Amino acid sequence: MHGFAGKILHVDLTRGPQGISIEQPEEAFYRKYWGGSAMGLYYLLKQTPAHADPLGPENTLSFFVSGSTGASISGQSRANATAKSPLSGLVGDAQTGGFWPAELKFSGFDGIVITGKSPKPVYLWIKDGQPELRDAAHLWGTDLSTGETEKKIKAELGEPKAEVIQIGAAGEKGVRFAAIMNMSNRAFGRTGLGLVMASKNLKAIVVRGTQKPEFADKTAIAELNRSGTKEIPNNGDVKGLQDYGTASVVGFQNAIGTLPTFNYTSGYFEKADDISGEKLADTILKENDTCFACTVRCKRVVETEYRGQKVMPFYGGPEYETISTFGSYCGISDLNAIALAHQICSEWGVDTIACGATIAFAMDLYENEVINRDDTGGVELKYGDADAMLALLNQIVRKEGLGAILAEGSERAAQTIGRGAEEYLITVKGTELPAHMPQVKRSLSVIYAVNPFGADHQSSEHDPLYAPVKEGESNLYLPRLAKLGLTEPQRGKVMNPAKVKFAFETQKNYSFLDTASLCQFVWGPAWTLYGPDEMVQLAKSVTGWDVTLEEVQQVGERRINMMRAFNAREGVGRDKDTLPRKLFKPLKGGKSDGLFIPPDEIAAALDTYYDLAGWDKSTGNPSQEKLQELGLEWIS
């Protein structure tokens, strides 16, 4: 079998070293589930009983890469983590990049499946196919930063080139949106999987290896890599990533009215230029970083200080979502303060989207007199106050004061606070909205609602790319989208059946990327270096299988249905496919002034989506016919 290591590591932490085993699945299993998120879902569905406590030993936490991981081509070093989320009680999903994914493959495994709970803190060390559980008591409960922990682990192993994923002190303390940190500057950020890992007394997973996979056609992979690298200067979107990182879109987002500001009250931030990728490059950027074998080099590394506190290059630097959630969401335009907030999140191990958005939610409550200084411990939680933002952030990661309430996530915090706090939420299924506004990017409204693990901006393409061609102009994205059957471009800021189809078909394509562990900044259905045709070429070149675009789409669809089936087993369906009430209120200022999502519009869009998906419109759950079509009849 080409591409894959052919081995999956199972670790039952309750049993300790006796709970370690290695599975070698048949090739048909790999062809069906591919790796990544879908393979993690397979074990979650098989091993975690319905209604299990997300923080109990029965929850299954898995990490998977895919066949292309470790190939010499841009955008393949991604890994997916899967478990039941402590934020939603539903399926949890997160991804990361860097070098850990490729190193996991080189260590001899396609994935790791973790069950049980260790009686004491441990970390998992894997080198060239040899797994070992090691004591982590000296790393636990000390408030060590992730950077200090990583250095200690590498030193005691004598392996400076080992790659480390870990939980930080925030996970140990029970912050519900704790992340699993990677290289101390990247993260499996979303859905609270760091808290799941902490609940198992698992501090870190460390990998090192020399077992490079065999690919079916290395020459074809090399040619695909060369052609993509040559195309970077000609692709304005990817060149923007290379030059300014993901924050290259700050100006564009603000110009079209979709830069979330003041906790989603507005889509326009008058000080957006001060937090742009260009401003970052001119002021605090130290260098660009990259992931294994990737020539795009989109990651930013910064060095600066804020009020005497150093922001160190070791922790990378803030990307678009972090700049938005700690910046425009909170009305803050000081890049130095935002960079420090990013570093604190990385040191302690929390999701920057959830954390920044939760602080913005608290500021919204304060501005509207739902809470006051008695609630905040004397902190004046005004929009635009960077010191107040940092004070609350430090409370959250330590679970102190108001931070102890907010560390539960904004949805639970609203329930605790009461007083109408729910009206200020921007959550779906317990997950805070990312920095792409569905009032403007209308197809995202249905994706945010139906997505099984909550609102996610990387679960489908964004519909401004599907705009009709004006006379004398061209839309370079439309030929690629047409390959997915999307041949009816639609104007922006509207929702109709064609827009729902756009959301559905691109969602399947993005879902394949999360199954094949491919980076959505390099691979995708529209704007990226490589499109649908190249996905098929890569899959063939890696595996030697006769892959078609139809199979690619079906693999993505299978993953989505596995997620929905998991949620259905938990008793959840259409009732949770909702949007926060704040999105039904008109925005203020900028190009999106007055825009809102009518409730009847999203209800009609859901009906259309369920029809396309083959799901029951009354429950929002996959039909038995759809599960059988996808080979998922075993799910009950």
ABEGO torsion letter per residue (X at the ends): XBGBAGBBBBBBAAAEAAABBBBBBBAAAAAAAGEEAAAAAAAAAAABBBGBBAABAABBBBBBBBAABGBBBBGABBBBBBBBBAAAGBBBBBBBBEAAAAAAAAAGBABBBBBEBBABBBBBBBBGGBBBBBBAAAABGAGBBAAAAAAAAAAAAGBAABBBBBBBAAAAAGBAABBBBBGGABBBABGGAAAAAAAAGBABBBBBBABBBBBABAAAAAAAAAAAAAAAAABAAAAAAAAAEAAAAAAAAAAAGABBBGGGABABBAAAAAABAAAAAAAABABBBBBBGBAAGABBBBBBBBGGBBBBAAAEBBBAAAAAAABAAAGBABAAAAAAAAAAAAAAGBBAAAAAAAAAAAAAAAAAGABBAAAAGGBBBBBGBAAAAAAAAAAAAAGBEAAAAAAAEAAAAAAAAEGGAAAABBBBGGBBBBABBAAABAAAAAAAAABAAEBBAAABBBAAAABBBBBGBBBAAAAAAAAAGBABBBBBGBBBAAAAAAAAAAAAAAAAAAAAGBBAAABEAAABABBAAAAAAAAAAAAGBBBBAAAAAAAAAAAAAAAAAAAAAAGBBAAABBBBAAAABBBBEEAABGBBBBAAAAAAAAAAAAAAAGBBAAAGBBBAAAAAAAGAAABX
